[in-house]
C-alpha cells in the first residue's frame, strides 16, 4: 500500500472528531452532527466544484457519522465520483464508503460496477487490490453476477502481481461462499491448483483456502491438488525456521499455511500413489516428532502455533484411518495432553481421542488412558472438559471395561452439572444394555440410574428396561424382586413406580411365594404410591391392578373396592375414570378364562433399533463425535452381539395411552405372526423422503424369502451370479422425472440414489445401507453396460469398502458422460456375503436419455416454425394411451419439467395442451426435441407427440414419457 503523504492528513476531520469527543451530552453531540451535516450538504449542492481533497474529507465525515449510529441519506454520488480519482487516498475513501453504506439494491450499483471494472482492467496493482477488496466486502449476488467470470482470469493470469493474486483468490472465495451457483467452473480450475507451487507463500495460503472450499463441493475437479499439497507441506515441515523468515511465526514455519494444507488433504482419501502416500506419511511423522522436541520459546504464541499444526495433522491421520503406526502415535501424543496445565489442550485432546476410539487400529491404545480420563471426570473444573471426558469414556467402552466405566459415570452423575445429566443418563443406559453379560447387572444399573437421576431418565430409558425384561425369561424373576425392594424406599421417583408397576403387573407372580412379597403386600406397596403420582402413572397402575386380578384372584375383592371408590369412578380425569369403570366391569362379568386371555402376559417385542440410541443422536445433533462413533461402532453390534428386541408393542391394558408408540418411530402396532415391515425408522440414516413407496417387505411368515412376489421382480438372490435382470419397472420409471430417492429395498439392503446432470455430464451418488446388525463381507457393487451401451455411455465408478458394518451406510460415486444417444440402461450388480450366505442381486440404474436434456425457452412462433421443420415421418413418434394416474394439470406440468424439457406456457392454441422444448446433449452431437401432450379428460386418454431430428431418440423419449402418465 502506498505511503500516505503528509499533505493527505485531513485537519477538518480531526477537528470534527475532537468536537464530538468533547460533547458533554447526547443532545450536544446530535446538535454538532446536524450542524456538520448541514455544512456538508451545502458544500455538495454549492455551485463551486469541490476538489478531490474536499470530497474525500466530507465523505470521511459522513462515514464517521454513520459509524456513530446516525442515518446518512446523501453523499453516495460524491463517494462514487471518488472512485474515478487517480489518487490512492481518494479512491480508498470512496471504496470504503461504498463497502459500508451502499447496498446491493442501490441505483448507483451500475456506476460502481463500471468503476470497479475500470480499476480491474487498469493493471495497476494498488487499484486492482482496492477493487477486489470492495467486491469481497460487499459480496452480494449482484457483485457475483458482474465479476465472478472476471476474477478467475485475473487469478491465473501470468502477469498478475502476487499481492493481486492473493486478493483475487480471497475475493473469489467470498463470492463462492455467498453465490456458489454463479462462480463458473472452467479451465481456470486446473490452473488455480498450480498456485500451490507458487514461490510466494501468501499466494499459496490464499489459494489453499479457495481450493479447499471448492474441493468440498467438486472433489473430482481438484484431486490433482493432493500431490501438490503434499509436496508443499513436505517443504514446509522439513525446513528450518530461518528458511521461511517472512512466514515463520515464533520459530514455527508457516503455521497457517500448514494447517490449511492439512485441512485440504482431509477432503480426499489417502493418496493412491505410493510415492505421494509415503511422502505424506513422512510429513506427519515429522510433525509428531517435532511435538516431542523441547520448545524453542517459552511464549504462548510458539506453543499455540506448534499445537495448531499438530492437532490438524492428527485430524488428517484420523480421517485417513489407514496407518496403524500413526494412529497409535497420535493417541500417545494426545495422551500427554490429557494432563497438560492448559485447559484448551485438555479439551482438544479429549475431543480428538473420542474420534480415535472408533478406529480399530487405535481403540486399544485409547483404552490405556482410561484412568487419566476418569480422573479428569472427577477433578476437572471446566464443565465442557468434563463433558468431553464423558464422551471419551463412552467411546472407549467395550466388554472388558464396561462395568468400570458405567460405575464411574454413575458416581459422577450424582454431582454432574444439570446441563449434561440427561446425556449421561442416556449413555449409561446404552452402555449397560449393549455390554450386559449378566442382565441382573443391567437391571441393577438402570434402577440405580433412576434412583440417582430420576428426573433426567426419559421415557425411552424405562421403556427399554421393560422391553429387555419381557424378552428375557432369565431375568424376569430377579427384576420383579429388585423393583419390589426398591419400591419399599420411603421416597421413590415416579419413573421407578412406572417400572415397578409394569414389571410387577407382568411378573409379580414369580415372587408371590415369598411371604415378604405376597400378592396383598405387592398391591398395598404400589397403591401407597398411587396418590403421589401423575395421571399417566396412575393410569398405568390401574392397568397393573387389573393384571393383579388375573394373577392373584385372592385379592380380587380388594382391588375391586379400590376401583369402585368415588376417587376412581368419579375422577375428574376422563382417562382414569374410563379405566376404572371398564376394569371394574371387566373383573365383575368376565369369566376366569376370559380374564386370562384378555390379561395374558405381554408377548416378546420385535427387534428394532434402540430408541435410547436414537434419542442420544437427536440430542447430540448430526455430525458430532458421538454420532460418528455410533455409526462406526455401535451399529455393528447390538446388546451382547445377539438379536435382542428393541421395540414395545403398545397395549391398552398395560400401558397408558400417551405412551402408545413407545419407540417414537411412528410405527404401526406389530403382531407376532409377521415380521415388522421395513420403514424409514430402520437402522439406516435415510436421507430420502419418499422411501416408503420403495420398500419391498418380506412375505409373511418368511425370514429369508428374497424371491417374494412383493419384491416386484426387482431382485435376484441366489448362490450363482445373476443370469437375468428384473428391472423393477415401477421403481425404475419413477426416476425418469426425478433424481433422488430409494431405488431398491429389502430386509437386508437399501439402495438410495442422489444424482445431478449438466449437459452431457452427470454424477450419481449411490448409497448402500446395511439394514441388519451383521457385517456384509466382500461387498462388491459393479455397474455393467452392454457392448452397445459402452460405446454410448462412459461410466467411471469409484470402489467401495468391501466390508459394510451392520447399520452402516457406504457411498459410491459414478461419473457419467453421454457420448451418443442410447436406448438401454446400465445394470447395477451387487454381490456380498451375509451370515455365510452368498447374496447376488441386480437392478437397473435409472440413467436414461432424458437426463441429458437441457430446457429451451421458445416463443409460440418459433415453436411451430421448428415443429413444421421436423415434419419428416421418421422424425415424429406419436403414442395414444390410457391415463394410469389421475389427470391433474399441476402434476403433469411438474412431470414434464422433471423430464428435462422447458414447459412452454401460452404456446399451444388449446390451453389444456402441454408443450415443451429442449436439447439432448451428447459428446458428439446435440439433438433438438419438441413435445406436445394432449389430454382428453372425458375419455381419460392422452396423445403424446414427439419430434426430434433422430427417429431413435423420438422413440425412446416417447416410451419414457408415456410411462409417467
ABEGO torsion letter per residue (X at the ends): XBBBBAAABBAAAAAAAAAAAABABAAAAAAAAAAAAAAAAAAAABABBBBAAAAAAAAAAAAAAAAAGBBBABGAAAAAAAAABABAAAAAAAAAAAAAABBAABAAAAAAAAAAAAAAAAGBAAAAAAAAAAAAAAGBAAAAAAAAAAAAAAAABAABBAAAAAAAAAAAAAAAAABAAABBBBAAAAAAAAAAABABAAAAAAAAAAAAAAAAABAAAAAAAAAAAAAAAAAAAABBAAABAAABBGGBBGAAAAAAAAAAAAABBBBABAAAAAAAAAAAAAAAAAAABBBABABAAAAAAAAAAAAAAAAAAAAAGABAAAAAAAAAAAAAAAABABAAAAAAAAAAAAAAAABAAAAAAAAAAAAAAAAAAAABABAAAAAAAAAAAAAABBAAAAAAAAAAAAAAAAABBAAAAAAAAAAAAAAAAAABABAAAAAAAAAAAAAABAAABBAAAAAAAAAAAAABAAAAAAAAAAAAAAAABABBBAAAAAAAAAAAAAAAAAAAABAAABAAAAAAAAAAAAAABBAAAAAAAAAAAAAAAAABAAAAAAAAAAAABAAAAABABAAAAAAAAAAAAAAAABBAAAAAAAABBBBBBBBBBBAAAAAAAAAAEBGBAAAAAAAAAAAABBBGGBBBBABBBBBAAABBAAAABAAGAGBBBBBAABBBBBBAABABBBABAAAAAABBBBBBGBAABAABAAAGGABBBBABBBABBBAGAAAAAAAAABABEBABBBAABBBBBBBBBBEABBBBBBBBBBABABBBBGBBBBBBBBAAAAAABBBBBBBBBABBBBGBBBBBBBBBBBABBBABBBBBBBBBBBGGBBBBBBBBBBBBAAAABBBBBBBAAAAAAAAAAAABAAABBBBBBBBABBBBAAAAAAAAAAAGBBBBBGABABAABBBBBBBBBBAABBBBBBBBBBBBAAAGBBBBBBBBABAAAAAAAAAAAAAAX
